[in-house]
Amino acid sequence: MLPQGHPPVADPKVGVLIVNLGSPDAPEPAAVKRYLKEFLSDRRVVEIPALLWQPILRGIILNTRPAKSAALYASIWDRARGDSPLRVISADQAAALQAAMPDVTVDFAMRYGNPSIPDRLAALKAAGCTRILVMPLYPQYSAATTATVVDKVGESLKAMRWQPALRFLPPYHDDPLYISALADDARAGLAALDFEPDVLIASFHGMPERTLHLGDPYHCHAQKTGRLLREALGLGEANFRTAFQSRFGKAEWLKPYLDKTLAALPEQGIRKVAVIAPGFSADCLETLEEIAIQGREIFLHAGGTHFSYLRCLNAGNAGMQMLRGLAARELAGWRESGH
């Protein structure tokens, strides 16, 4: 028993925090500006020296880009639930994981924006979680994604006198659970189409080419995911392409570029295309607007006749079965110990 007057102490629990990239709080310029300022000020995201980058960011980008980006967010905003698709889906993923694993406490956070990593880690600790599994939902490792989550968690721990024990989900780009989930979901998506694609394109978020030469394994992870997915689907190399999207600025980024690939395919006699986004664990601006809307326009304008974007795993059965399996494996020893 606790001595008289001792502050209450919660029973020790195990926590799980799933983390995705982030979203502005509203599809409005002011909210987008706050989000972009945090996101583009991360030294792992933009590796230009701060003395050179910050004047560009604050003087140009944050004064010109928020209005345009807000309009794009507005085009895909989940009006029924009053939130961004990424946050809605992340909440659904956390709820489904909680229902499947009632012996642990599950929450979700955004690396940039809300709910924040420091806030949700503090909430888990306040709920009695002395052991916490942090799950960055980035299948392919990049310093600009996975590493920034670890950075923010470490920063959050500095504010805690009594720190919880932590584990981090490692990259799962070639994990059989992940490849199987992708393949199962892709088969269902392709079967639901009213046409048979000539080519299936796996689109991954782009990274500056220099990151590859600096030792970032992201490009290799993405290529391996693409190859394993193609093999799992039984497709030949002629019927499957891997591409990279969302480049920014004038520097060279990882190739081939999705937009240029889509524009070139009709000239090669390929007029029916489906696009899948294996690097995204949940649908967001880059998938719902950049691929499903802009990508379609590019392809059809170039002479394509049929285009479809296949949704991300999201909180669907295949994706949640994968997340349950990954979480259970990483929690081995913790759940059994009774904590």
N, C-alpha and C positions, 0 to 999 in steps of 0.2 A: 504493500500500500504506500501511496505517496504521503509524505509528512504533511501535517496541517499547514495550510497556507501556500502549498506548492502550486505553481501554475499547472493547469490541466495539460496532460500529455496524451495525445491520441495513440491508439494501438498502432504498432508498426504495420505499414502496408507496402505493397509494391505498386508503383505507378508506371504508366506508359504515356509518353508525350509524342504524338505524331506531328511532324513539322513540314510545312510546305512554304513556297517562296513568299507569297504575300499579295495584298491587294489594297487599293485605296478604300477608304471607308464609305465613299460615295462616288458616283460617276459625275463629279463636279470638279472644275479646275482647281479650287483651293485644296480639296482632298487629294487629288492626283499630285499636286505640287508637293505636299507633305510627304507623300509616299515616295515620289521620285527623288526627293532630296535625301531621304534616308537610304534608299536603294543605291543611288548613284554616288553616294559619298563613301560607300564601303570600299576600302582599298583593295579588297580581293576581287570586287566586281570591275572596277576601273583601276587599272594598275599604272596609270599616268601619275607622275608626281603631283602631290596636292597643290603645290604652288602654281603649277601650270593648269591643272584640271579645275580647281575650285572657281577661278574667275570665269571659265567657260561655262561651268555648270550653273553658277549663280547669276551670271550676267546674260547668258544667252538661253541655255536649255530650259531652265526653270521659268523663264519668261515667255517662252514660245511653245514649248511642247505640251504643258498641262491641258490647255484648251482642246487641242487636237486629240490627245489621249483620252480626255474625258468623254468626248463624243464617241470614240471607239468603245470605251467601257459601257456607255449608255446603250449601245447597240446590242450588247450581250448580257446586260444586267438582269438578274433574276427578279423580276418585278413581283412575282407571287410571294416570294419570301423576303423581299426587300434587302437583298445582299448580292455580293458578287458570286458568280458560279463557283469560283475556287473556294471561297469560305463556306458556302452552302454544302459543297461536296465534302470538304474536309470535316465539317460537323457531322455529316452523315456517316463518313468513314469511322470517326471516333465513336459515334453512337452504336454502329454495327459491331465494332470491335469490343466495346464495352458489353454489349449483349452476349457476345460469344465467349467473353472471358470475365465473368462476374466476380472472380476472386482478385482481380486487379482493378486499379482506378485509372481510367483512360481519359485523356484530354487532348486538345489539339492547339497548335500555335502557328503563327505566321512568322517567318524570319524577318520580314519587313511589314510594318503596319500592325494591325490588331486582329486577334488577341496576341500579345507579344510573348516572346519566350520568357523573359524575366517574370512577367505577371503569372503565367501559367505554371512555371516551375515553383514559384512561391505558393501558389494555390495548392499544388500537389503536396508540397512539404507541409503546409498548414493542415492538410487533410490526413497527415500522418505517414506519408510516403517517405520511407527512409532509404528506399532503393528505387531508382527510376531508370527505365529504358527510354532513351531518346531515339526516335525513329525518323531521320531525315528521309522524306519520300522522294529521293533522287536515286534512281536505279544505277545511273552512271556517275562515277565520282568526278567532281570538278572542284578545284579550289574556290571557284566563284559560287558554288552552291553548298555542297556537303561541308566543306571546311568552314564556311561562314556560320553555319549552325553551331559547330563545335566552338568557334570563337565566341559566339553570343552566349552559349551556355556557360563557358568559362568565365566570361565577364559577369554573368549573373551570380555565379558562385562567390565572387568577391564580396558581395553584399550580404552573404550568409555566414553567421558565426557557426551554426550547426549545419554542416553540409550533408546532403544525402549522398549515398553511393550511386555511381552512374555507370551505365553501359550505353554504347551507341550502336545502332544498326549499321553494319558495314554496307558498302555498295553491293547491289544484287543483280548487276547487269547480265550475268550468265547463270544465275541461280535457276535450277530446274523448276522451282515453284513459279517463278516470274515468267519464264519462257512458256511454260504450260498455260498459265493464265492468259498471257498475250495471245497465244495461238487459239485457245478456246474462244476467247472473246472476238478475235478476228474472224474465225470461221462463222460464228453466229452473225456478225455484222455483214460479212460477204454474202451469206445465205439469204439475208433479208433484202438484198438489193434487187432491183428489177433489171439489172444488166450484169454481164460478166466482165470485170475489168481486164484490160490487156496487161496492165501493170499495177502492182501494189507498191506504193511508195511509203517507206518508213521515214518520217521526218523527225529530226531531233533538233533541240534548241542549239543555235550556233554559238561558237566561242571564237575569239580572235585566234588566228592561226599561230601567233607567237606563243600562245599558251601550250600548244603541242610541243614546240621546240624547247620550252622551259621545263618540260617534264610532266605536264598535266596529262593523266591517262584517259581523259574524257573521250577523245577521238577514237582511241582503240576500243574503249568500252562500248561506244555507240556502234562501231562497225561489227563488233562481236555479237552484240544484241541483234543487229539486223541479220547477220548470217545465221544465227541460231533460230531466229523466228522464221526465216525463209525455209530452212531445213525442216522445222517442225510443221510448217504448212505444206511441205512437199512441192514448193515452187522452184522452177529453174531460175538461173541467174537472169535470163532474158525477161522474166516476168516479175522481177523484184528490183527495186532501187532503194538506196539509202541516200538521204539528203539532209541539209542543215538549213534552218530558217532563222529569222529574227536578227539579222545582222544590223549593226549600228555604226555609223561613222564611215570613214574612208579607208580604214585599214583592211587588209585581207583577212577573211574569216575562213573557218573550215569549209571545205567544198566536198561535193557539189552543192550549190545553192538551190533551195527548193523552188524559188520563183523562176529562176532561169531554167531549171529542169522542166517545170510545168510548161513554160513557154516553148521549149524546144521539142517536146514529145510529139505533138501533132505532125510536125514536119517529118518525123520518123515513122509515120503511119500509126502511131499510138493515140487513139482518140477516146478511149474509155479508161478512166483512172480512178482508183480509190487510194486514199491517204490515211495512214495510221500514225499516231504519235506516241511511240513506246517510251520516250523519255519523260513524258508528263504523267504523273500519277492521277491527276484530276484535270478536267477541262477548265480552260481559263481563256484570257484574252488571246494568247498566242495560238490556241487551237480553234476556238469558236469564231474568232474574227479573222485572224491572219490566214489560217488554213481554209476554214469552211466558207468564208466570204471572199477574201482577197484571192486566195488560191483558186477558187472556182472561177472567178472573173478572169484571171490570167489565163487559165487553161482553155476556157470556152472562147475567149477572145482570140486565142492563137489557133483555133480550129478544132478543138476538142468537142466531143458531142455528149459525153457522159462523165460526170464527176461526183464523187461522194467522199465525205469525210467520215471515218469510223471513230466513234467516241473513244475516250480514254477508259481505263478500267473503272475509274470512279469508285462508287460504292456498290457496284454490281457483284453478283455471286462469285464470278471468277476472281475479281480483284480482292474481294474480302477473304476468300479462301486462302489466297496468297498471303495477305497481311496477317491473318491468324497464324498461318504456318511459320512465317518469319518471326513474329512476335513470340510464339511459343518456344521456338528454338533458342532465341536470344535470352529468354527468361529462364532457361533451364537452370535448376539449382536454387533460384530465388523463390519461385512459387512453391516448390516442394518443402522449403525450409520453414514455411509458415509465416514468413514476413511479407 
